[in-house]
Amino acid sequence: MLMNIYCAKCVGIQAVPVTVEVDISSGIGIHLVGLADVAVKESLLRIMTALQSLGYRIPGRKIVINLAPADVRKNGSGYDLPIALGILAASGQCQLPGLDSYIIMGELGLDGSVKPVPGAISIAEYAGEAGFAGCILPYESADEASALRNVRIFGVHSVTDVLDMLSGSVPPEKFEMECSFGRAPESDSPGSQDFADVIGQEEAKRGLEIAVSGGHNVIMIGPPGSGKTSLARALPGIMPPLQEDEAIETGKIYSVAGLGGGGGIVTVRPFRSPHYSASMAAIIGGGNGDNILPGEVSLAHNGILFLDEFALMPSRVAEALRGPLEDRSVVISRLRSKVSFPSSFMLVAAANPCPCGYYGVADRCICSPSQRQSYLSRLSGPIMDRIDIQLYVNQISPSELVGRKKAEKSAVIADRVKSVRDLQKDRYSGTGVSVNAEMTSSMIDRYCRLSGKSRETMERISERMGFSARAYTRILKTARTIADMEFVSTGGRSGIDIRTEHLAEAAGYRFLDRLV
């Protein structure tokens, strides 16, 4: 008897259909075909042991299991549950009339329990788009995918739960998941750093507020102990929460990477802070064959990628950031596969001004001019062109440390940032762009139009500083954000046009262009 069970596999963050075909006929032996990897082939022993532990028998006949389409490699342990259900249904031990109405995935334990699988959100999304009655997943994976509104998600703890549901002995509603939101990413949690806890650095805080308001990339240069890392780790506290579409897309990336788990979908913007010695594959993404996983640039999608000691990062890895910073996506190509991951993140980099770190701090620097120049030259022109805001973070003076002044809390700054973000969201509604940093060339022509005086100011600044075309457009984007912030803070009384003071402040954040 031939049985078909429907499941899926993830290619990037998109799921593609896979059909498990189980046929039992006269003969002997168990045969698994369909370009399965080692993990899938090992599933047979797990499945047989799990079924026997639940009191079912293994048919002493020829069992052929085909994973279609046969020319697509199948990897992972998520096919355990559909294969087990197919054997029970094909052997006549269980009557499962609803078996072909659902997408089913799950790894089996030897006791018949069902364990989580990666890619649950993408798989459930495919189930809704393909018109299935729902998606049956392990409870933890179902909890992760329960934010989707266009598909019914059913969470199970064991094979027995699935059999009860599909046979009709227990109503499906008993296993149906309710929508759940609200959890931070499993790794690289930003903690509870508040801007009020950072002493001084008001100029740097202003620059970072501009960066977050417009989604601009930023680099902080300063001596050790000046507060660069503390400022960076306070940034998530002033960022607006993820919108539903952003949360789902970010959740799909974490789910595919196996960083999902229970607690619902990601609603806090990711904050990733890999070590500067991280490899190319760790930062950009990679893997073998069809098993390509997202890297840090994708795990930081819709959030922040913080790279401390940026000047010490291997130049090959740092230069690889050019594509994701410009295209807001990354394509990883292998001989037999090519996968695209979204990577629209805000880059926050930090570096010392010289090898010893103390250039500009009294007489503490022991580096020669050539050493300083060589150190800063590691920040290449093409990379710096893609960083909108460059901040120098001065060392805190003793008087500031002793006479600590009350500073603004992150919650106050976050309210202002949200208002500016809402303004941009309304402006770019329906374009696929949500912040000023993502503006296209045509949008710059439309929304960054300069008046006669502002145009003359920009021409003088460009001639004196020798900006590239990319740096010129990024100054316009930053000036657009500064104008938006003033418009919001004055309740619309200041006007929303870009003025000379906005351009001057934006250009002032490009001081490194003269050094690298």
RODO-2510 file (C-alpha; in nm, 4 decimals, decimal comma):
residues 516
     n   res          X          Y          Z
     1     m     0,0000     0,0000     0,0000
     2     l     0,1397     0,3391    -0,1034
     3     m     0,1117     0,6401     0,1276
     4     n     0,2138     1,0010     0,0635
     5     i     0,3108     1,2341     0,3482
     6     y     0,3922     1,5973     0,2751
     7     c     0,6769     1,7889     0,4337
     8     a     0,9354     2,0499     0,3270
     9     k     1,2990     2,1513     0,3362
    10     c     1,4543     2,4976     0,3616
    11     v     1,6658     2,6542     0,0892
    12     g     1,7869     2,9772     0,2424
    13     i     1,4846     3,1079     0,4306
    14     q     1,2364     2,9696     0,1779
    15     a     1,0777     2,6258     0,2097
    16     v     1,0346     2,3921    -0,0881
    17     p     0,8054     2,0873    -0,0946
    18     v     0,9231     1,7336    -0,0217
    19     t     0,6971     1,4268    -0,0419
    20     v     0,7682     1,1152     0,1627
    21     e     0,6360     0,8131    -0,0274
    22     v     0,6115     0,4867     0,1680
    23     d     0,5257     0,1584    -0,0037
    24     i     0,5038    -0,1836     0,1623
    25     s     0,4973    -0,4903    -0,0629
    26     s     0,6041    -0,8530    -0,0673
    27     g     0,9719    -0,9067    -0,0066
    28     i     1,2143    -0,8184     0,2689
    29     g     1,4303    -0,5232     0,3702
    30     i     1,3984    -0,1488     0,4243
    31     h     1,5157     0,0778     0,1431
    32     l     1,5504     0,4566     0,1729
    33     v     1,6031     0,6442    -0,1562
    34     g     1,5783     1,0038    -0,2696
    35     l     1,9263     1,1600    -0,2231
    36     a     1,9202     1,1480     0,1574
    37     d     2,2229     1,2492     0,3657
    38     v     2,3659     1,0525     0,6573
    39     a     2,1323     1,2081     0,9165
    40     v     1,8272     1,1016     0,7165
    41     k     1,9600     0,7486     0,6593
    42     e     2,0271     0,7109     1,0308
    43     s     1,6640     0,7973     1,0957
    44     l     1,5539     0,4425     1,0114
    45     l     1,7029     0,2996     1,3304
    46     r     1,5519     0,5799     1,5384
    47     i     1,2112     0,5293     1,3791
    48     m     1,2049     0,1517     1,4258
    49     t     1,3097     0,1792     1,7914
    50     a     1,0542     0,4555     1,8603
    51     l     0,7664     0,2600     1,7026
    52     q     0,8553    -0,0554     1,8902
    53     s     0,8724     0,1366     2,2190
    54     l     0,5148     0,2536     2,1533
    55     g     0,3949    -0,1037     2,0958
    56     y     0,3796    -0,1056     1,7146
    57     r     0,5354    -0,3769     1,5003
    58     i     0,7766    -0,3363     1,2135
    59     p     0,6330    -0,5133     0,9053
    60     g     0,8447    -0,8100     0,7984
    61     r     0,8063    -0,7139     0,4321
    62     k     0,9813    -0,4906     0,1821
    63     i     0,9497    -0,1242     0,2810
    64     v     1,0509     0,1338     0,0195
    65     i     1,0749     0,4960     0,1351
    66     n     1,1241     0,7586    -0,1353
    67     l     1,1943     1,1256    -0,0658
    68     a     1,0738     1,3187    -0,3698
    69     p     1,1934     1,5049    -0,5668
    70     a     1,4804     1,2621    -0,5978
    71     d     1,7272     1,5174    -0,7419
    72     v     1,7176     1,7462    -0,4348
    73     r     1,9399     1,6514    -0,1422
    74     k     1,7534     1,5961     0,1851
    75     n     1,9350     1,6729     0,5086
    76     g     1,8522     1,6844     0,8776
    77     s     1,6344     1,4766     1,1078
    78     g     1,2986     1,6422     1,0394
    79     y     1,1783     1,3555     0,8171
    80     d     1,1616     1,1083     1,1091
    81     l     0,7980     1,1786     1,1952
    82     p     0,6532     1,1674     0,8404
    83     i     0,8412     0,8429     0,7660
    84     a     0,7108     0,6836     1,0872
    85     l     0,3527     0,7892     1,0085
    86     g     0,3884     0,6558     0,6552
    87     i     0,4999     0,3131     0,7809
    88     l     0,2099     0,2913     1,0285
    89     a    -0,0466     0,3958     0,7668
    90     a     0,0933     0,1809     0,4834
    91     s     0,1073    -0,1275     0,7068
    92     g    -0,2554    -0,0803     0,8133
    93     q    -0,1734    -0,0508     1,1827
    94     c    -0,3351     0,2958     1,1973
    95     q    -0,6128     0,4575     0,9975
    96     l    -0,5094     0,8182     0,9339
    97     p    -0,7632     0,9794     0,6979
    98     g    -0,6216     1,3314     0,7474
    99     l    -0,2622     1,2363     0,6774
   100     d    -0,2365     1,4093     0,3378
   101     s    -0,3966     1,7354     0,4563
   102     y    -0,1003     1,8622     0,6597
   103     i     0,2661     1,9482     0,6316
   104     i     0,4350     1,7301     0,8934
   105     m     0,7906     1,7567     1,0293
   106     g     0,9658     1,6363     1,3431
   107     e     1,2609     1,4448     1,4832
   108     l     1,1875     1,1321     1,6872
   109     g     1,3347     1,0272     2,0182
   110     l     1,3763     0,6601     2,0941
   111     d     1,0786     0,6785     2,3312
   112     g     0,8464     0,8169     2,0650
   113     s     0,8773     1,1818     2,1696
   114     v     0,8945     1,4500     1,9020
   115     k     1,1876     1,6937     1,9104
   116     p     1,2276     2,0413     1,7511
   117     v     1,3437     2,0958     1,3936
   118     p     1,5035     2,4047     1,2340
   119     g     1,3217     2,6178     0,9775
   120     a     0,9785     2,5857     1,1387
   121     i     0,8614     2,9360     1,0418
   122     s     0,9532     2,8928     0,6752
   123     i     0,7910     2,5479     0,6645
   124     a     0,4698     2,6721     0,8243
   125     e     0,4606     2,9707     0,5890
   126     y     0,4863     2,7342     0,2908
   127     a     0,2005     2,5232     0,4335
   128     g    -0,0245     2,8288     0,4355
   129     e     0,0732     2,9412     0,0868
   130     a     0,0254     2,5906    -0,0576
   131     g    -0,3274     2,5591     0,0815
   132     f    -0,2756     2,2805     0,3375
   133     a    -0,5140     2,2472     0,6310
   134     g    -0,2289     2,3185     0,8680
   135     c     0,1217     2,2312     0,9778
   136     i     0,2032     1,9681     1,2436
   137     l     0,5302     2,0403     1,4230
   138     p     0,7041     1,9572     1,7525
   139     y     0,5628     2,1801     2,0260
   140     e     0,8745     2,4001     2,0577
   141     s     0,8902     2,4521     1,6804
   142     a     0,5161     2,5151     1,6636
   143     d     0,5479     2,7794     1,9351
   144     e     0,8165     2,9455     1,7271
   145     a     0,5981     2,9466     1,4129
   146     s     0,2730     3,0414     1,5853
   147     a     0,3040     3,4095     1,4889
   148     l     0,1938     3,3325     1,1325
   149     r    -0,1668     3,4261     1,0694
   150     n    -0,2417     3,2510     0,7396
   151     v    -0,1965     2,8917     0,8583
   152     r    -0,3067     2,6727     1,1477
   153     i    -0,0154     2,5466     1,3557
   154     f    -0,0431     2,2288     1,5625
   155     g     0,2123     2,1501     1,8319
   156     v     0,2675     1,7890     1,9439
   157     h     0,4882     1,6259     2,2046
   158     s     0,4887     1,2654     2,0800
   159     v     0,3933     1,0336     1,7962
   160     t     0,0844     0,9368     1,9988
   161     d    -0,0396     1,2990     1,9852
   162     v    -0,0115     1,2996     1,6060
   163     l    -0,1908     0,9660     1,5728
   164     d    -0,4737     1,0828     1,7996
   165     m    -0,5156     1,3985     1,5942
   166     l    -0,4992     1,2404     1,2478
   167     s    -0,7223     0,9457     1,3374
   168     g    -0,9916     1,1796     1,4644
   169     s    -0,9997     1,0384     1,8186
   170     v    -0,8931     1,3779     1,9570
   171     p    -1,0117     1,7121     1,8093
   172     p    -0,7308     1,8979     1,6258
   173     e    -0,8146     2,2110     1,8246
   174     k    -0,6571     2,0502     2,1315
   175     f    -0,3147     2,0807     1,9661
   176     e    -0,3663     2,4120     1,7849
   177     m    -0,1302     2,6930     1,8867
   178     e    -0,2317     3,0482     1,9668
   179     c    -0,0336     3,3470     1,8407
   180     s     0,2584     3,4308     2,0683
   181     f     0,5079     3,7147     2,0462
   182     g     0,7823     3,8360     2,2728
   183     r     1,1305     3,7051     2,3140
   184     a     1,4850     3,8214     2,2524
   185     p     1,7241     3,6223     2,0316
   186     e     1,8742     3,3223     2,2063
   187     s     2,2294     3,4522     2,1698
   188     d     2,4067     3,7852     2,1892
   189     s     2,1410     3,9417     2,4121
   190     p     2,2258     4,3142     2,4489
   191     g     2,1546     4,3229     2,8208
   192     s     2,0097     4,6242     3,0013
   193     q     2,2655     4,8960     2,9223
   194     d     2,1043     5,2408     2,9384
   195     f     2,2322     5,5639     2,7864
   196     a     2,1899     5,7252     3,1278
   197     d     2,4579     5,4861     3,2594
   198     v     2,7171     5,6203     3,0120
   199     i     2,8969     5,9183     3,1619
   200     g     2,9311     6,2231     2,9348
   201     q     2,9840     6,1643     2,5603
   202     e     2,6929     6,3896     2,4655
   203     e     2,8293     6,4481     2,1140
   204     a     2,8640     6,0743     2,0554
   205     k     2,5119     6,0166     2,1891
   206     r     2,3786     6,2786     1,9465
   207     g     2,5538     6,1048     1,6563
   208     l     2,4219     5,7650     1,7607
   209     e     2,0668     5,9003     1,7919
   210     i     2,0947     6,0305     1,4358
   211     a     2,2295     5,6925     1,3224
   212     v     1,9444     5,4954     1,4805
   213     s     1,6781     5,7439     1,3658
   214     g     1,7787     5,7000     1,0019
   215     g     1,9240     5,3471     1,0093
   216     h     2,2733     5,4777     0,9263
   217     n     2,5984     5,2849     0,9689
   218     v     2,8339     5,4346     1,2275
   219     i     3,1926     5,3936     1,3463
   220     m     3,3330     5,5156     1,6763
   221     i     3,7032     5,5993     1,7106
   222     g     3,8468     5,6573     2,0557
   223     p     4,0936     5,5427     2,3221
   224     p     4,0309     5,2412     2,5460
   225     g     3,7846     5,3047     2,8264
   226     s     3,6146     5,5972     2,6574
   227     g     3,2792     5,4160     2,6448
   228     k     3,2559     5,2923     2,2855
   229     t     3,1342     4,9453     2,3782
   230     s     2,8920     5,0771     2,6402
   231     l     2,7423     5,3183     2,3884
   232     a     2,7044     5,0403     2,1328
   233     r     2,5358     4,8053     2,3797
   234     a     2,2926     5,0799     2,4775
   235     l     2,1706     5,1193     2,1172
   236     p     1,9086     4,8380     2,1265
   237     g     1,7351     5,0288     2,4052
   238     i     1,6556     5,3221     2,1751
   239     m     1,5579     5,1227     1,8680
   240     p     1,1872     5,0818     1,7872
   241     p     1,0375     4,7312     1,8247
   242     l     1,0162     4,5069     1,5224
   243     q     0,7079     4,5379     1,3052
   244     e     0,5206     4,2147     1,2372
   245     d     0,6649     4,1619     0,8885
   246     e     1,0156     4,2389     1,0157
   247     a     0,9711     4,0021     1,3103
   248     i     0,8617     3,7168     1,0848
   249     e     1,1507     3,7670     0,8407
   250     t     1,4055     3,7899     1,1225
   251     g     1,2471     3,4892     1,2924
   252     k     1,2817     3,2838     0,9739
   253     i     1,6561     3,3497     0,9690
   254     y     1,6974     3,2455     1,3326
   255     s     1,4766     2,9431     1,2764
   256     v     1,6778     2,8215     0,9759
   257     a     2,0001     2,8736     1,1730
   258     g     1,8639     2,6566     1,4538
   259     l     1,8548     2,9477     1,7002
   260     g     1,4772     2,9555     1,7364
   261     g     1,3289     2,7387     2,0064
   262     g     1,0364     2,8069     2,2356
   263     g     0,9011     3,1397     2,3528
   264     g     0,7466     3,2681     2,0309
   265     i     0,8921     3,4706     1,7484
   266     v     1,1688     3,7321     1,7789
   267     t     1,0266     4,0769     1,8601
   268     v     1,3413     4,2437     1,9956
   269     r     1,5798     4,3756     1,7318
   270     p     1,8860     4,1487     1,7106
   271     f     2,2186     4,2662     1,8471
   272     r     2,5118     4,0600     1,7195
   273     s     2,8675     4,1194     1,8398
   274     p     3,1089     3,8608     1,6939
   275     h     3,4777     3,8683     1,7868
   276     y     3,7040     4,0463     1,5393
   277     s     3,8829     3,7164     1,4657
   278     a     3,5629     3,5555     1,3296
   279     s     3,6030     3,3742     0,9981
   280     m     3,4536     3,4708     0,6644
   281     a     3,1919     3,1948     0,6890
   282     a     3,0928     3,3059     1,0407
   283     i     3,0404     3,6662     0,9312
   284     i     2,8955     3,6219     0,5809
   285     g     2,7518     3,2700     0,6074
   286     g     2,8461     2,9392     0,4536
   287     g     2,8384     2,5622     0,4761
   288     n     2,8811     2,2500     0,2696
   289     g     2,6645     2,1482    -0,0224
   290     d     2,2997     2,2303     0,0345
   291     n     2,3467     2,2867     0,4075
   292     i     2,4248     2,6595     0,3863
   293     l     2,3608     2,8569     0,7043
   294     p     2,3284     3,2341     0,7557
   295     g     2,6178     3,4309     0,9019
   296     e     2,6299     3,7249     1,1404
   297     v     2,5300     3,9769     0,8701
   298     s     2,2019     3,7890     0,8278
   299     l     2,1473     3,7118     1,1973
   300     a     2,1696     4,0899     1,2504
   301     h     1,8967     4,1520     0,9900
   302     n     1,6657     4,4355     1,1027
   303     g     1,9005     4,4939     1,3955
   304     i     2,2589     4,5846     1,4822
   305     l     2,5904     4,4223     1,3885
   306     f     2,8509     4,5483     1,6360
   307     l     3,2131     4,4938     1,5336
   308     d     3,4537     4,5928     1,8105
   309     e     3,8227     4,6425     1,7259
   310     f     3,7181     4,6864     1,3648
   311     a     4,0688     4,7831     1,2506
   312     l     4,2015     4,4464     1,3727
   313     m     3,9515     4,2428     1,1713
   314     p     4,1176     4,0500     0,8839
   315     s     4,1013     4,2757     0,5791
   316     r     3,9530     3,9978     0,3640
   317     v     3,6603     3,9604     0,6039
   318     a     3,6111     4,3341     0,6519
   319     e     3,6075     4,3961     0,2766
   320     a     3,3473     4,1211     0,2341
   321     l     3,1042     4,3485     0,4195
   322     r     3,0884     4,5807     0,1177
   323     g     2,8212     4,3789    -0,0631
   324     p     2,5815     4,3306     0,2304
   325     l     2,6177     4,6958     0,3329
   326     e     2,5278     4,8135    -0,0165
   327     d     2,2800     4,5474    -0,1345
   328     r     2,1240     4,4633     0,2054
   329     s     2,1368     4,0967     0,1107
   330     v     2,4071     3,8338     0,0722
   331     v     2,4297     3,5578    -0,1869
   332     i     2,6344     3,2486    -0,0959
   333     s     2,7290     3,0353    -0,3944
   334     r     2,8549     2,6790    -0,3926
   335     l     2,9110     2,4326    -0,6748
   336     r     2,5644     2,2762    -0,6469
   337     s     2,3642     2,5514    -0,4815
   338     k     2,3197     2,9255    -0,4480
   339     v     2,1350     3,0724    -0,1492
   340     s     2,0319     3,4311    -0,0756
   341     f     1,9823     3,5630     0,2785
   342     p     1,8533     3,9103     0,3709
   343     s     2,1077     4,1235     0,5595
   344     s     1,9646     4,4702     0,6132
   345     f     2,1452     4,5644     0,9321
   346     m     2,2873     4,8731     1,0968
   347     l     2,6652     4,8415     1,1222
   348     v     2,8155     4,9801     1,4428
   349     a     3,1947     4,9578     1,4433
   350     a     3,4482     5,0628     1,7055
   351     a     3,8245     5,1062     1,6799
   352     n     4,1191     5,2644     1,8577
   353     p     4,2935     5,5623     1,6923
   354     c     4,6325     5,3875     1,6868
   355     p     4,7969     5,0533     1,7793
   356     c     4,8534     5,1509     2,1440
   357     g     4,5128     5,3169     2,1574
   358     y     4,6096     5,6440     2,3231
   359     y     4,6719     5,8843     2,0369
   360     g     4,5331     6,2227     2,1393
   361     v     4,5384     6,1422     2,5134
   362     a     4,8008     6,3732     2,6653
   363     d     5,1453     6,2163     2,6088
   364     r     5,0444     5,8521     2,6482
   365     c     5,0747     5,7491     2,2811
   366     i     5,3961     5,5618     2,1975
   367     c     5,3172     5,5083     1,8262
   368     s     5,5064     5,6762     1,5450
   369     p     5,3169     5,8744     1,2779
   370     s     5,3765     5,5975     1,0263
   371     q     5,2358     5,3379     1,2688
   372     r     4,9246     5,5468     1,3236
   373     q     4,8796     5,5991     0,9528
   374     s     4,9285     5,2286     0,8809
   375     y     4,6783     5,1354     1,1522
   376     l     4,4044     5,3661     1,0265
   377     s     4,4707     5,2671     0,6661
   378     r     4,3286     4,9253     0,7547
   379     l     3,9938     5,1070     0,7400
   380     s     3,9800     5,1091     0,3611
   381     g     3,8190     5,3855     0,1580
   382     p     3,5455     5,1625     0,0084
   383     i     3,4383     5,0478     0,3545
   384     m     3,4431     5,3974     0,5028
   385     d     3,2386     5,5234     0,2080
   386     r     2,9622     5,2895     0,3244
   387     i     2,9669     5,4196     0,6827
   388     d     2,7520     5,7312     0,7086
   389     i     2,8536     5,8618     1,0510
   390     q     3,2054     5,8717     1,1949
   391     l     3,2362     5,9691     1,5615
   392     y     3,5400     6,0472     1,7754
   393     v     3,4754     5,9382     2,1335
   394     n     3,6985     6,1370     2,3697
   395     q     3,8324     6,0027     2,6953
   396     i     3,6212     6,1039     2,9950
   397     s     3,7827     6,3786     3,2037
   398     p     3,8229     6,3382     3,5836
   399     s     3,5819     6,6266     3,6453
   400     e     3,3103     6,4441     3,4434
   401     l     3,3718     6,1220     3,6354
   402     v     3,3560     6,2886     3,9757
   403     g     3,0796     6,5398     3,9063
   404     r     2,8576     6,3026     3,7144
   405     k     2,5609     6,4821     3,5607
   406     k     2,2186     6,3367     3,5108
   407     a     2,1808     6,2050     3,1553
   408     e     1,8812     6,1191     2,9405
   409     k     1,7448     5,7702     2,9785
   410     s     1,7188     5,5413     2,6788
   411     a     1,3381     5,5423     2,7020
   412     v     1,3267     5,9196     2,6395
   413     i     1,5558     5,8923     2,3373
   414     a     1,3595     5,5919     2,2117
   415     d     1,0400     5,7987     2,1993
   416     r     1,2089     6,0569     1,9769
   417     v     1,3578     5,7875     1,7545
   418     k     1,0201     5,6213     1,7122
   419     s     0,8595     5,9499     1,6045
   420     v     1,1296     6,0044     1,3409
   421     r     1,1004     5,6439     1,2219
   422     d     0,7219     5,6819     1,1930
   423     l     0,7726     5,9913     0,9772
   424     q     0,9992     5,7975     0,7428
   425     k     0,7657     5,4990     0,7363
   426     d     0,4798     5,7216     0,6176
   427     r     0,7029     5,8935     0,3637
   428     y     0,8242     5,5713     0,2031
   429     s     0,4993     5,3760     0,2389
   430     g     0,4603     5,1142    -0,0343
   431     t     0,8198     5,1436    -0,1621
   432     g     0,9845     4,8647     0,0409
   433     v     1,2056     5,1271     0,2083
   434     s     1,1518     5,2167     0,5743
   435     v     1,4445     5,4422     0,6745
   436     n     1,6477     5,7179     0,5123
   437     a     1,9639     5,5060     0,4888
   438     e     1,7864     5,2702     0,2456
   439     m     1,6864     5,5414    -0,0032
   440     t     1,7506     5,4693    -0,3705
   441     s     1,8988     5,7222    -0,6134
   442     s     1,5557     5,8247    -0,7393
   443     m     1,4363     5,8739    -0,3811
   444     i     1,7378     6,0912    -0,3041
   445     d     1,6498     6,3129    -0,6000
   446     r     1,2946     6,3409    -0,4714
   447     y     1,3347     6,3698    -0,0953
   448     c     1,6806     6,5304    -0,0639
   449     r     1,6298     6,8157    -0,3073
   450     l     1,8500     7,1130    -0,2155
   451     s     1,7634     7,4805    -0,2457
   452     g     2,0009     7,7307    -0,4017
   453     k     2,1885     7,8165    -0,0811
   454     s     2,2020     7,4562     0,0371
   455     r     2,3279     7,3456    -0,3048
   456     e     2,6101     7,5995    -0,2922
   457     t     2,7033     7,4840     0,0594
   458     m     2,7133     7,1224    -0,0500
   459     e     2,9292     7,2048    -0,3512
   460     r     3,1830     7,3877    -0,1319
   461     i     3,1944     7,1027     0,1200
   462     s     3,2430     6,8402    -0,1515
   463     e     3,5212     7,0353    -0,3212
   464     r     3,7074     7,0984     0,0040
   465     m     3,6716     6,7452     0,1411
   466     g     3,7072     6,5566    -0,1878
   467     f     3,4131     6,3251    -0,1203
   468     s     3,3360     6,0339    -0,3495
   469     a     2,9939     6,0057    -0,5144
   470     r     2,8900     5,7448    -0,2577
   471     a     3,0013     5,9632     0,0348
   472     y     2,8125     6,2565    -0,1199
   473     t     2,4844     6,0620    -0,1289
   474     r     2,5367     5,9363     0,2256
   475     i     2,5824     6,2914     0,3499
   476     l     2,2506     6,3788     0,1883
   477     k     2,0822     6,0835     0,3588
   478     t     2,2264     6,1806     0,6960
   479     a     2,1200     6,5434     0,6447
   480     r     1,7715     6,4187     0,5589
   481     t     1,7594     6,2391     0,8963
   482     i     1,8852     6,5438     1,0864
   483     a     1,6150     6,7575     0,9191
   484     d     1,3520     6,4975     1,0106
   485     m     1,4666     6,4985     1,3736
   486     e     1,4388     6,8765     1,3924
   487     f     1,0976     6,8685     1,2260
   488     v     0,9709     6,6161     1,4827
   489     s     1,1283     6,7869     1,7859
   490     t     0,9715     7,1234     1,6958
   491     g     0,6315     6,9752     1,6188
   492     g     0,6578     7,0636     1,2508
   493     r     0,7423     7,4299     1,3097
   494     s     1,0941     7,4124     1,1616
   495     g     0,9958     7,2938     0,8136
   496     i     1,1186     6,9689     0,6654
   497     d     1,3588     7,0935     0,3951
   498     i     1,7305     7,0194     0,4217
   499     r     1,9099     7,3387     0,5241
   500     t     2,2755     7,4424     0,5324
   501     e     2,3148     7,3615     0,9051
   502     h     2,1882     7,0081     0,8435
   503     l     2,4427     6,9578     0,5645
   504     a     2,7225     7,1034     0,7771
   505     e     2,6483     6,8667     1,0659
   506     a     2,6211     6,5656     0,8337
   507     a     2,9514     6,6512     0,6643
   508     g     3,1137     6,6929     1,0063
   509     y     3,0576     6,3233     1,0667
   510     r     3,2982     6,2357     0,7809
   511     f     3,6310     6,3338     0,9449
   512     l     3,7985     5,9991     0,8693
   513     d     3,7662     6,0521     0,4933
   514     r     4,0719     6,2762     0,5127
   515     l     4,2777     6,0099     0,6932
   516     v     4,2093     5,6825     0,5062
***
